[in-house]
Amino acid sequence: MDRGRFGVPAGVVDWAIAVGVAGALLATGLSGRQPAGDLGLLGCTLLVAGGLALAARRRAPLPVLAVTGLCAVGYQAAGFDVPAVAYLFAVYAAVRAGHRTATVVASVAMLAALPLAALSSLHDTGAAFAQARGALEGAWLIAAGAAGEALRQAERRADEAERTREETARRRADEERLHIARELHDSLTHQISIIKVQAEVAVHVARRRGEQVPASLLAIQEAGREASRELRATLEALRDDDTAPPRGLDHVPELVERARAIGLDATLTIRGRRHDVPAAVDRTVYRIVQESLTNIARHAAADSASVRIDCRPDALTIRVDDDGRATPDTTPTPGVGLLGMRERVTALGGRLRAEPRVGGGFTVQAELPVEQAS
């Protein structure tokens, strides 16, 4: 619900203004000379209707402009010499909404119709007075239109300034991200590569000589490989400027094929009818499957893995199981990958469960609500 400057709902403010204007118009009409009989009742009805129509000026400025203008002409013709205050509010709202041409055309018609309506009711017989009255009404219309145009321009400039700030912040963040990527590449990649190569050479030489390779040397070799992979993934993420085509549910089969290529017996099952889903949900499905299969390949010592995706009208569910070495009595250590998955799912209003299975192995289950994320 839109709220005003002080937290009051905009609809409440609109109705308060509409009721206030309607009450002021009716009080002004009843305080002066008024016709009797049906004309008096009609005039009072038009006074109130013109004011209450302002409650819809935000949603339908042009219809409100027409209604308030006709009501003003109507109660003038009925014999109520009351200024067209409601029409001034409608002019302000219509110009603020950007309907300048239509407002000018309607106002010119109003300026021509109001003197005729006043003359037809025989309560305005002086030509000089009618001319002065028309000039005053024209001045008020110009003032209302100018106020609406000034506020519209101010809002447009504020929106443009906000967009400029967002673009500047995004550009600075991109520059900083690329700077960090360069620093990491220059300072770490070379050193880690040297450590990895030296450790692999040492292991190779020891094995060629028939010597027993120390466990510490094997640990250094494996740590170097892991650090190299993680650093490469980090640099790719930092350099990603969102220009590459987004990866989503359609690309999950590629992940499964890649897992099979490294010797993992991976299967994919997609159930239900595919629906159009928000891009954030589509990307998260891909990332969950990608991270799950990567963890299985690196840490699970598993022979097989299964990926199942259920498509429902209200949600997408993902389940990735493996037959690795995890057991129910072992407490999984949450790594960066699991934390990242949980953050993605939680941000979309979903749920994530990652834990060892009863029969052995590990399971990752996620449910992503489609409607909440759209």
N, C-alpha and C positions, 0 to 999 in steps of 0.2 A: 504494500500500500504506500502511495506517495505521501510524504510528510512535508509540512512546511518548515519554516526556519526554526520554530520553537517546538518541533516534534508533534504538532497537531496534525492529524490526517487532513490531506488536501480536500477531501470530500466534505468534511465538517466545516472547513473554512468557506468553501463555495456555498454551502447551504446557509451558513450564517450571513454571508454577504447578500445572498438572494433574498432571504427573509427580511433582512434589514432594509434593503432597497424597496422591496414590495411594501413594507410597512410605512416607509417614508413617503412613497408615492401616494399610497391610499390616504395617509393623514393629510398630506398637502391638498389632495383633491377634495377631501371632505371639509377642509377648513375654508375653502373658497366658495365661489358661486358654483352651484351644481345643478344639473337638470333634474327634473322630476320624472317619475315613472320608469318605463323600460330603459330609456336612454341612460338614466342615472345608474341603474343596476348593471347595464352593459359596460358603462364607463368604469365602474368600480372593479368589475371582473377583469377588464383589460389592464387596469393599473396593477392589480395583484399578479396577473399572469405574466406581464412584462417583467416584473421584478423576479418572480420565481424561476423564470426561464434561465436566469443567470447561473443557476446551479449546474447547468450543463455546458457552460462556456468553455471549459478546458477540453471536454470530449468532442463537442460539436460547435466550434465557434461560428461557422457560417450559418447553420440553421438558427442558432440563438440570435445572430445579427438580424436575420429576417424576421424572426418572431417578435423581438423587441421593437423593431422598426414598425411593423404592422400594428402592434399594440399601441405604440405612441401615436400613430396617425389615427387609429380607431378612437382612443379616448379623447383626442383633440376634437375629432369630428362629433363625438358624443356630447361635447360641451365642457370638458374638464381642461382648464388652462393650467396644465402641469408640465414642467420641463421634462424632456426625454432623457432622464438620468440613466435609466436602464440601458438605453441605446448607447450612451457614452461608454458604459462598462463593456458592452458588447463590441464596440469599435476597438477599444483597447485590447481586448482578448483576441479579436480577429487579426489585428495588425501584429500582435506579439506572436501569433501562430504563423505569420508569413503571408496572410491573404490580403496583401495591400491593394491590388487592383480591384478585387471584388468589394473591398470595404469602401474604396473611393466611389465606385459606381453606386453602391447602395446609399452612401451618404449624400451624394448629389441628388438622388431621387428623393431622399428624406427631406432635404432642404427645400425641394420644390413642392413636396406634398404637404408638409406641416402648415405653411401659410394658407393653403387652400382648405385644409381640414379646419383650421381655426376660423376662416371666413364662413365656411359652410355652417358652422355652429352659431354664427352671429354673435360670438363673444369677443371678436377682434375686428373693429370697424375702421380703425385709423390706418391709413396707408403708410404714414410716416412711422407709426409704431410697429406695423408689420415689417417694414424694411429694417428697422433697428433690431427687432426680435430675430429676424433671419440672420443678420450679421453676427449677433451674439451667439446664436446656435451654431453658426459656421465656425466661429472662433473656438467654441468648446469642442466641437468635433475634431478640429485640427489639433487642439491640445491633447485630446485623448489618443488620437492616432499617433502623434509624435511621442507620447509617453510609451505606447506599446512598441513602437519601432526602436526607441532608445533601449528599452529593456531587452528586446530581441537581439539587438546588436551586441549588448553587453554579455548576454548568455552565449552568443556565438563566439565572441572573443574568449570567454572563459573556457568553453569547450576546446577551442583551438589551442589555448595555452596549456590545457591539461594534456592534450594529445602530444604537444611538443615536448612537455616534460617527460611523458612516458617514453617517447622515441629517444630522447637524449639519455635517459636512464638505461634504456635497453642497449643503446649503442655503447655507452660506457661499460656496461656489464660485459658485452661481447669483446670489447677491447681488452678488458681486464682478464677475461677468460683465456683469450689467445696469448696474452702476456704470460700468464701462469703456465700455459702449455709450453711455450717456448723455454721458460726458465726450467721447468721440469725436464724437458728434453735435453737441454744443454748441460744441466748439472747432474742428472741421474742416469739417463739412458746409457751414456758412454761408460760410466763406472760400473753399472750393473752388468753391462755386456762383457766387460773385462773380467769381472768376478765369475760370471757364468762360463765363459770360454776357458779361463784358467782352471776352474774346477773340473770341467769336462775333460780337458787335456790331462789333468792329473789322474783322473779316474781311468782314462783310456790307457795311459802309460803303465799304471799299476796293474791293470788287468793283462796287458801284453806281457809283462814280466812275470805273471803268475803270482803276484803278491796279493794279499788280502787287502781290499780297499777299506780304509777306516770309515766307521759309521759317521764320524763328524764330516768327512769329506763328501760322503753321499748326501748328507743333510745340506751341506753348502751347495752342492750341485742342484738338488731339488728346490732349495730356497731361491737360488738364482733364476731357475726356470720360472717359478711361480711369480717372483717379483717382476721378471721381464714381461710376463703375460699381463699381470695386473697394471703395470705401468703403461703398456700399450693400450689396454682398454681405457685407462684413465685419460690418456692423451686423446684418444678418439672421441671420448665423451666431451672433453673440453673444447675440442676443435669443431664439434658438431654445431653448425649454425642453422639447423632446421631447414637447410635447402635440399637435403636428400629426401627422396620419397618416403613417407611414413610407413613403418612396418606395422602390420596388424594381423588379424585372424587369417587372412588369405595367405600369409607367409609362414604360418606355423608348420605346414608340411615340409618346408625347406629345413626348419630346425630339426624335425624328426629324421629327415634323410641325412643331415649332417651328423646326427648322433649315431645313426647306423653305420656311417662311413668310418667311424672310429672304433667300431666293434661292439657297440651296444645294441642289443636286440630291442629296438624301440618300436612301439605301435601307436597309432593315432586313431581315435574314434570321435566323430562329431555327430551329435544327436540333435534332433529338432530342426525346425525350419529356420534358416538364416534370416535375420531382420537387420534393417539398417540400425546401427548403433552409433552413439557419439564417438568422435575420434579418440577422445581420452580413454574410453573403455576399450576400443579396438587396440590402441597401442599397449595398454596395460595387459591385455590377454597375451600379446606377443612377448612382452618382457617377463611375465610370470613363467611362461613355458621355457623361454630362453634361459632364465636364471636357474630354474629347476633342473633342466637337462645339463647345464654347465656344472652345477653342484654335484649331480650324480656322477658325471664323468670324472670330476676331480677328486671327490672325497668319499663317495659311497662304496667303492669297490663292488659295484653291482654288475650283473650280467644282463639284466633286462629292465626296461622301463615302459610304462604305459601312460599315455596322455589322453584324457577324455574331456571333451568340451560339450556341455549341454546348453543348447540355445532355447531360452524361454522368452515369451513376450515381455516379461518384466525384469529378467535378469539373465546373466551369463554365468555359468559355473565352470570352473576349471579344476581338474584333479590330475596330479602327476604322482605316480607311485613307482617305487623301485624295490628291488630285492637285495639291497645292499646289506652292510654289516650292522646298521643301526638296530637296536633292540629296545623294547619298552622300558627297560630299567636304566637306560642311558639318557642323560639329560643333554639335549642338543645345545651346542654353543651358538647363540645367534650371531652370525657374521654380517658383514656389510650387505651381502646379497639379500638375506632374509629381511633385514631391517628396511632395505629399499623397497622390497615387495610389499611389506606391511604398510609403509608410508603411502605407496601408490594406491593400494586398495582402500585404506582408511580415508584418503583424500576424496575418493569417489563415493564414500558412504557405504562401502562393502565390508566384508569380513574375510579374514585369512586365518587358516589353521595349518601349522607346519609342525609335525611331530612324528616320532617313530611309530610304525604300525605294530599291531598285536602279533602278527605272524612273522615279524622281522622286516627290515627295510624302512623306508621313510615315505611319508606322504605329504603333499602340499595341496591344500584345498582352498579355493577362493571363490567368493560369490560377489559379483559386481552388478548392482542394480542399474538397469538401463535408464529408467525414467528419472531417477534422482540425479544422474550424471548428465542428462541432456541439457 
